[in-house]
């Protein structure tokens, strides 16, 4: 089946080249810039941020299909600027001399004319003097007229896609479109914590606040932390590590969560480049690579990270939506993300997320709710417990520890071992509560980290087959895999060209044993195509080390002496990443005395 496109022909029957009119050009441009109401909101709010707005209010009706109104208190525009604002490629952000020196959200000058081409657009603004208003409907612009406005700008877009009704059929439900708008506002609120944002649903004439984030003060990290607590939740900020690293002229700032705060999807991954929300496979791949040996493949890290670079080293003019970027040195950006996050995770030591303890408390269910006794009843109970009460001699409340069991210091972070339950769970007492340790998972992590250190010191041994395996690939795949040859050699896989697009596998990591070279290379190519980097071999090696650690660790069901349990706790405190097992599950749960007392109705 072929698609036949009608052609405009002249008298000779040949196709005629014609210049499209301005309205058609704007509608075509709008197809790239304005895909849905959320796209329009993004463009208008970014314009408000570029105008220096301190507060931005967004009103939406019917998911943005019938009304989008963005009000800001920015610098505004004068009456003479309004007609230019509706002209394509007219902008105050750049002068056109250097398209790589972009220091603002907007710069293409396409958003407003595109919105005016597909909807009914009205702009009211005031810079100095009197306010002015201009309207544009289906690319037809009305004359500028006086208006009433105290300061800033109000942009109102009604009946989105009325001029291109076919586009309306591709929109989703009002609820889905509103969720997309909310997500846009949330991302921009994280990018600009010093700016206040309000999103309201005004469908039916009644305003309902969907999102509100007040301007935050303080330094960058304090303001960002407060904003993230509002946008994502306090659970994230309570369990996130501060990231501030610099390398090769690039800087990474933000927060990354502990592995035990992992998510079932990538919904809590927010990446920015110079404050611009982006969707970049290479950056997301680097984030995943930083956590790859502390999380299982079905779990995802949570992070809010901003990569700061000289604008000359980042091209944001890749697509009209400006969500994609291209780095001049992508390897440097990727390396910074991985090393900064790994360093932060290592520095967190044995720490596990607080949500683990909260989930444990929620799992407890009281058998019954006992009423609090009256004061006379309490007095009689205390008298009964007094040493002078004439009853049968009472047995001691607990047996004193045997002399041969040394007593550990409860001031240690993981406390002093007090018991072993079901030959698997170590119960330790801390100065402020108790800790319950999974002895097998904890020791497995310790052995795993020990094996990794040994391999890092001695290197990965390679094995050479008697006859090199030859794998035929497409020219594109052969070039891609050879570009990664040096990185693969560092983990024991040696490859080289073998004429045409064939690849010869000279060496493989010895720890993997027999290897299907063709399947291995194709799996690596799939990862390279997906994220620009492959962790496949390292993942396989780490999986083997993990299995070795599992078999070499303390087994569930083994009784441990007090000194063994305390030695395990001390090694956990000294070992990075010991707060989670090799798959990202917690190795211990900490319960505060306050929470335990509240659980028993004593608070």
MIKOL-356280 format. One line per field, with one value per residue (C-alpha): residue number from 1; x, y, z. Coordinates in steps of 0.1 Angstrom, whole numbers, m for minus. Layout:
BEGIN
i NUM/...
X X/...
Y Y/...
Z Z/...
This chain:
BEGIN
i 1/2/3/4/5/6/7/8/9/10/11/12/13/14/15/16/17/18/19/20/21/22/23/24/25/26/27/28/29/30/31/32/33/34/35/36/37/38/39/40/41/42/43/44/45/46/47/48/49/50/51/52/53/54/55/56/57/58/59/60/61/62/63/64/65/66/67/68/69/70/71/72/73/74/75/76/77/78/79/80/81/82/83/84/85/86/87/88/89/90/91/92/93/94/95/96/97/98/99/100/101/102/103/104/105/106/107/108/109/110/111/112/113/114/115/116/117/118/119/120/121/122/123/124/125/126/127/128/129/130/131/132/133/134/135/136/137/138/139/140/141/142/143/144/145/146/147/148/149/150/151/152/153/154/155/156/157/158/159/160/161/162/163/164/165/166/167/168/169/170/171/172/173/174/175/176/177/178/179/180/181/182/183/184/185/186/187/188/189/190/191/192/193/194/195/196/197/198/199/200/201/202/203/204/205/206/207/208/209/210/211/212/213/214/215/216/217/218/219/220/221/222/223/224/225/226/227/228/229/230/231/232/233/234/235/236/237/238/239/240/241/242/243/244/245/246/247/248/249/250/251/252/253/254/255/256/257/258/259/260/261/262/263/264/265/266/267/268/269/270/271/272/273/274/275/276/277/278/279/280/281/282/283/284/285/286/287/288/289/290/291/292/293/294/295/296/297/298/299/300/301/302/303/304/305/306/307/308/309/310/311/312/313/314/315/316/317/318/319/320/321/322/323/324/325/326/327/328/329/330/331/332/333/334/335/336/337/338/339/340/341/342/343/344/345/346/347/348/349/350/351/352/353/354/355/356/357/358/359/360/361/362/363/364/365/366/367/368/369/370/371/372/373/374/375/376/377/378/379/380/381/382/383/384/385/386/387/388/389/390/391/392/393/394/395/396/397/398/399/400/401/402/403/404/405/406/407/408/409/410/411/412/413/414/415/416/417/418/419/420/421/422/423/424/425/426/427/428/429/430/431/432/433/434/435/436/437/438/439/440/441/442/443/444/445/446/447/448/449/450/451/452/453/454/455/456/457/458/459/460/461/462/463/464/465/466/467/468/469/470/471/472/473/474/475/476/477/478/479/480/481/482/483/484/485/486/487/488/489/490/491/492/493/494/495/496/497/498/499/500/501/502/503/504/505/506/507/508/509/510/511/512/513/514/515/516/517/518/519/520/521/522/523/524/525/526/527/528/529/530/531/532/533/534/535/536/537/538/539/540/541/542/543/544/545/546/547/548/549/550/551/552/553/554/555/556/557/558/559/560/561/562/563/564/565/566/567/568/569/570/571/572/573/574/575/576/577/578/579/580/581/582/583/584/585/586/587/588/589/590/591/592/593/594/595/596/597/598/599/600/601/602/603
X 0/14/5/m3/1/m19/3/m4/4/8/m2/27/16/47/44/46/66/47/53/29/11/19/m11/m2/35/24/0/28/52/26/26/61/59/24/15/m10/m22/8/31/14/16/53/61/41/54/90/84/72/104/125/107/120/86/86/51/33/m4/m18/m55/m68/m103/m113/m77/m65/m87/m109/m87/m51/m43/m8/m4/30/46/76/91/62/61/53/26/52/65/32/30/66/59/34/58/77/113/111/126/143/164/191/205/211/249/256/230/251/252/217/211/173/144/130/150/133/105/80/57/33/28/22/m4/m20/m22/m42/m61/m76/m47/m49/m18/m22/11/25/61/61/33/m1/m9/m17/m35/m33/m52/m46/m71/m61/m31/m53/m38/m60/m46/m31/m54/m52/m59/m60/m32/m11/21/35/18/m14/m15/m49/m53/m89/m102/m69/m67/m100/m82/m69/m99/m83/m57/m84/m91/m56/m60/m67/m93/m95/m81/m51/m44/m46/m22/3/m1/5/37/50/44/60/92/95/89/118/140/131/127/128/97/62/38/0/m20/m58/m86/m113/m136/m172/m162/m151/m114/m98/m61/m43/m7/9/45/55/88/117/145/180/209/205/204/181/157/157/153/122/108/113/96/66/67/79/73/92/100/122/141/145/162/181/218/231/250/275/304/326/348/362/343/310/291/263/240/208/196/197/179/193/190/165/142/140/108/90/93/114/86/108/137/140/170/179/206/214/180/161/140/153/146/180/187/224/217/191/214/242/218/209/246/254/230/234/251/229/195/179/169/132/138/146/165/149/169/166/198/209/240/256/278/290/262/289/293/255/233/197/186/180/142/116/102/137/135/164/200/233/266/299/317/290/315/325/289/282/313/305/271/283/313/294/265/287/308/277/263/296/298/264/279/254/226/191/160/137/107/119/112/79/68/78/57/27/31/25/m12/m22/m42/m65/m67/m64/m79/m54/m58/m70/m47/m58/m53/m18/m11/m21/m1/30/25/23/56/73/101/82/50/42/38/58/93/94/116/141/127/155/185/218/243/269/303/320/298/314/290/291/286/250/264/275/251/238/240/248/235/210/194/191/156/147/184/182/174/198/181/204/198/208/208/175/158/163/178/167/193/189/221/223/216/239/268/262/267/299/314/303/320/351/352/347/377/398/389/396/431/440/421/397/415/408/407/417/399/420/403/389/352/342/309/293/275/261/285/267/267/304/314/293/309/344/339/334/363/386/360/352/389/390/365/381/365/390/376/391/380/383/377/345/320/331/344/369/365/401/395/365/364/376/350/322/334/322/306/284/303/277/248/270/279/243/231/258/247/211/223/245/215/192/214/247/266/267/270/261/295/301/265/273/305/288/261/287/304/270/263/298/290/257/273/302/281/264/234/199/194/229/232/256/274/272/307/299/268/285/314/289/273/307/317/284/291/325/314/299/265/259/224/211/217/230/194/186/166/173/197/183/153/157/128/130/120/95/78/78/62/36/29/21/m1/25/27
Y 0/34/69/91/128/152/177/212/211/238/239/216/190/194/202/239/252/278/300/291/320/331/314/280/285/292/262/239/254/250/213/211/235/229/192/195/219/210/222/256/259/251/278/305/297/297/331/343/330/347/379/376/367/361/346/328/317/293/289/259/249/216/203/234/228/258/280/285/317/325/356/368/398/400/429/431/445/479/486/488/453/435/432/420/394/378/378/346/344/377/374/394/364/363/386/357/361/329/301/282/310/303/315/316/291/306/318/306/332/306/300/330/332/294/296/325/303/275/292/325/344/376/393/420/435/465/476/513/537/523/487/475/445/427/397/370/345/320/342/373/400/429/464/472/489/503/479/478/459/468/450/420/401/381/357/340/312/301/273/256/240/256/265/229/208/176/180/179/143/134/149/127/132/164/146/132/166/183/157/165/203/196/176/205/230/206/203/240/246/223/242/276/272/310/315/309/288/283/260/263/244/270/246/257/291/278/279/249/249/219/228/256/262/294/311/297/317/308/294/271/238/250/265/235/211/230/231/194/187/205/190/154/150/150/113/121/149/130/101/120/128/163/162/190/179/195/180/192/224/207/209/186/198/184/155/117/92/63/29/17/45/31/33/8/32/61/86/103/110/147/159/194/210/246/247/235/203/178/142/128/91/95/113/88/60/75/78/42/32/49/27/m5/m26/m14/m19/m48/m42/m38/m9/27/54/87/119/156/167/198/196/231/236/265/271/267/231/222/226/231/240/203/204/232/217/223/191/174/185/176/177/185/161/136/112/140/146/109/104/132/119/84/93/120/97/67/89/102/67/54/83/74/43/19/44/31/51/62/49/13/19/36/6/m17/2/1/m37/m39/m43/m41/m71/m49/m13/m12/18/38/29/54/70/48/17/29/35/m1/m15/4/m8/m43/m39/m24/m45/m45/m61/m93/m118/m147/m137/m125/m139/m115/m96/m109/m132/m112/m118/m144/m131/m145/m124/m90/m61/m38/0/11/44/28/37/1/m4/m35/m70/m82/m113/m135/m144/m175/m179/m151/m117/m99/m75/m47/m19/16/47/58/26/m8/m22/m54/m69/m95/m114/m132/m101/m79/m104/m110/m73/m72/m102/m87/m54/m73/m93/m61/m45/m75/m75/m37/m43/m73/m65/m86/m117/m124/m157/m162/m189/m212/m198/m162/m160/m141/m122/m107/m74/m46/m18/5/m19/m28/9/14/m16/m7/28/12/m12/5/6/m31/m40/m26/m52/m81/m81/m76/m71/m59/m55/m86/m73/m57/m54/m86/m84/m108/m116/m122/m123/m126/m121/m154/m151/m155/m189/m200/m172/m170/m141/m133/m131/m110/m84/m81/m75/m49/m32/m31/m13/11/20/24/45/52/30/m6/m20/m55/m72/m54/m64/m101/m99/m83/m109/m137/m119/m115/m153/m160/m136/m153/m187/m174/m154/m163/m185/m181/m206/m204/m195/m166/m157/m122/m113/m125/m104/m73/m79/m80/m47/m30/m41/m29/5/6/m7/16/6/m19/m5/m25/m59/m66/m61/m28/m43/m30/m51/m36/m18/9/17/47/43/71/51/19/36/52/18/5/35/50/83
Z 0/m10/1/m28/m21/m43/m61/m74/m111/m137/m174/m182/m157/m136/m99/m91/m62/m42/m12/17/33/68/84/69/80/116/117/105/131/158/151/163/192/205/207/235/262/283/255/254/292/291/265/283/318/304/289/323/339/313/321/357/373/410/410/382/382/356/352/332/320/305/306/287/257/262/284/294/313/325/348/359/377/354/335/310/275/261/235/207/216/213/175/173/200/176/147/140/150/169/204/231/243/217/189/165/164/184/186/211/237/250/286/287/284/252/222/190/189/177/207/206/168/169/196/178/147/163/190/202/219/239/255/280/294/311/313/320/316/305/299/264/248/215/202/176/162/136/127/123/145/159/165/199/223/259/288/326/343/374/363/344/317/312/283/276/251/244/222/215/180/169/137/132/145/134/162/188/179/191/225/255/282/302/332/313/298/332/346/318/326/363/355/334/363/388/367/362/399/407/382/398/436/442/420/433/412/414/391/393/375/367/348/353/366/401/408/425/434/421/429/449/456/474/466/487/502/514/494/464/483/511/487/465/494/506/471/466/499/485/450/456/493/525/523/493/510/542/523/497/495/486/453/445/423/397/370/337/337/344/377/390/418/433/454/449/470/489/472/498/487/452/431/409/379/368/377/403/380/371/351/342/321/331/348/317/321/296/284/275/271/279/312/323/314/335/364/361/357/390/409/389/416/445/428/410/374/382/407/397/416/426/419/410/393/375/352/348/318/296/271/244/253/251/221/231/196/187/185/187/220/235/257/239/242/226/245/229/253/263/280/304/314/318/338/362/370/376/398/418/426/434/457/475/479/492/516/530/545/561/561/550/542/570/550/558/595/588/567/595/620/597/595/632/642/679/690/711/723/760/778/798/836/861/886/916/894/885/923/932/903/914/950/938/920/951/968/1001/987/1007/980/966/955/920/893/877/847/825/829/832/804/809/819/788/765/760/761/731/733/725/713/680/652/649/687/707/698/724/708/677/666/645/638/612/628/650/675/686/712/703/725/709/699/684/652/635/611/584/592/558/537/557/555/518/512/532/514/480/487/498/465/445/463/456/419/417/432/410/379/358/344/307/290/253/233/211/181/182/177/146/147/115/122/101/93/117/146/139/141/173/191/180/194/228/224/249/276/270/272/307/319/301/266/238/203/170/134/112/78/65/93/111/147/162/200/212/250/274/312/328/356/331/319/284/265/235/218/192/217/241/214/203/239/243/211/224/255/235/213/243/266/247/271/281/316/305/311/344/354/346/365/395/394/397/425/442/439/453/482/488/491/512/537/570/562/576/604/619/655/662/694/708/697/662/660/673/649/620/632/634/599/586/601/584/550/523/509/537/543/514/500/465/451/469/497/533/554/586/601/627/651/674/711/705/677/698/727/705/690/725/734/757/738
